[in-house]
Amino acid sequence: VIKELQADSSRFLLLLNDALPMDTSCKRAFPEHKQHDASDLPEAFKTYIDGDDIDEVECIVPDLAGMSRGKAMPLKKFTPDHVIHLPVSIFYQTITGADVEMDIDNQWAEGDLILRPDMSTAKAVPWAKEPTLQVIHDLYARDGSPVNIAPRQVLKNVIQLYTDRGWSPVVAPELEFYLVKPNTDPNEPINPPVGRTGRRGTSRQSYSMSAVDDYGPVIDTIYQFAEDTGLPIDTVIQEDGAGQVEINLTHGDPLLLADQVFYFKRIIREAALNHDMFATFMAKPMRDQPGSAMHVHQSVVDVKTGRNLVSNDDGSASDVFHHFIGGHQRYLPEALPLIAPYVNSYRRFLDDESSAPTNLAWGYDNRATGLRVPNSEPEHRRLENRVVGVDANPYLAIAVGLACGYLGITKRIEPGPVEAGEPDEDSYPIPLTIDEALTLFEEATDIHEILGETFCMIFDEVKREEMQLFHREISPWEREHLLLNV
């Protein structure tokens, strides 16, 4: 029946709904996996295909960098219980694609991982030439156990810690990125794009509507792609840098928001390419322009009552909130490589004119602090982590913040004094090089326990190898200043 109906995509959706209900044998084989039926497919996708036949399905997983890996197949080969495999070595590679030797038994035996789709993540691929469906998959071992080195699973494990206590974390990311002139030669510096005025963009135009309008066609395409995929956008603003844009997402479930960031990065890149531009999520793509962050707003809700646990009944900040902040101050320096994962990430911190905080002080409505409490009503009280770079894997960035907060709450860690103005340089500083950050990360036993010892070992080894690969390169600065002067 499946083979007959897959020839017709509209009937195929009905098939999924009728023939693959919840709690099938697939779920029994993989007890940690929630099987979804076709009712989970978003209305936006059904509207997008508009009765056309689906051509292809992209079965994807987020890798260590937060990029998509996977396989594409014709619709006739795909069903939610169709078994797909990927080798575990996709998590053993640097951002350059180089393999990393690690202390893992039979590392290169290349054992396969089993992919199972989370059908609730099914989205259109609006830039594809033919109607295409993309679905995020979770990874399992052959015995049905989840693969705990997969970034999406790392986040799910942290969320489960909250669930076990009757809590529900809530997050809202803000994505900063640059639209830039296509850079086809890596030896050349990156430059701002040319907008509708025919002039190259200029910096320090924060919140300028004219600056946003200058790249209006790209923004319009982002909106259209977002609508086609059913992804909500809260606001779009012009940031400080030339061609730098910020997109804010609405508050919600951490896994849902991480999936949205994962999808949005792909959407934004494709929208820019449609208008002969690049979109980059490098933390510091241009020397004389500000860096790009991914600020993450966080709060915790009681599942039974729906009450925001970071506020007391009288509206004041609760002990839970202060301990949540204290956990960030205590543990975030040790986990910094997970939210600033590359050599380039730390250039964002070293720019004197950048608004990127280099501290973990906290304050009310204080953008000079790394941990900011925005103005809000008590029921909306939250902590904004302003240290996270937009180059971070969204699953890991959100997992780290929640892990630090969880440790702070359970260990009842008190925060330092609130900062009313600009903090001193020595107020809760953060590491300013990836080497220093990795050294702290290697000793972060509490963080390793929550995120997983094996995952942290693999992440550390990959980052160390990336750092070594970077230091083998000869930079233009060295050629300019050392070639004839030493």
GIWOMO-V981377 format. One record per run of one state. SS is the DSSP state (2 for helix, 1 for strand, 0 for the rest). FROM is the first residue (numbers start at 1). LEN is the number of residues. If there is no record, write none. Layout:
BEGIN
{{SS;FROM;LEN} {SS;FROM;LEN}}
END
This chain:
BEGIN
{{0;1;1} {2;2;4} {0;6;3} {2;9;11} {0;20;5} {2;25;5} {0;30;8} {2;38;3} {0;41;2} {2;43;7} {0;50;6} {1;56;7} {0;63;5} {1;68;7} {2;75;3} {0;78;6} {1;84;4} {2;88;4} {0;92;1} {1;93;1} {0;94;5} {1;99;1} {0;100;7} {2;107;3} {0;110;2} {1;112;6} {0;118;1} {2;119;3} {0;122;1} {1;123;2} {0;125;7} {1;132;9} {0;141;5} {1;146;1} {0;147;4} {2;151;14} {0;165;2} {1;167;15} {0;182;10} {1;192;1} {0;193;1} {1;194;1} {0;195;5} {1;200;1} {0;201;8} {2;209;6} {0;215;1} {2;216;14} {0;230;5} {1;235;4} {0;239;5} {1;244;5} {0;249;3} {1;252;2} {2;254;20} {0;274;3} {1;277;4} {0;281;12} {1;293;10} {0;303;5} {1;308;1} {0;309;2} {1;311;1} {0;312;5} {1;317;1} {0;318;1} {2;319;13} {0;332;4} {2;336;3} {0;339;4} {2;343;8} {0;351;8} {1;359;1} {0;360;2} {1;362;3} {0;365;6} {1;371;3} {0;374;4} {2;378;3} {0;381;2} {1;383;3} {0;386;3} {1;389;1} {0;390;4} {2;394;18} {0;412;17} {1;429;1} {0;430;4} {2;434;9} {0;443;2} {2;445;7} {0;452;1} {2;453;19} {0;472;4} {2;476;7} {0;483;4}}
END
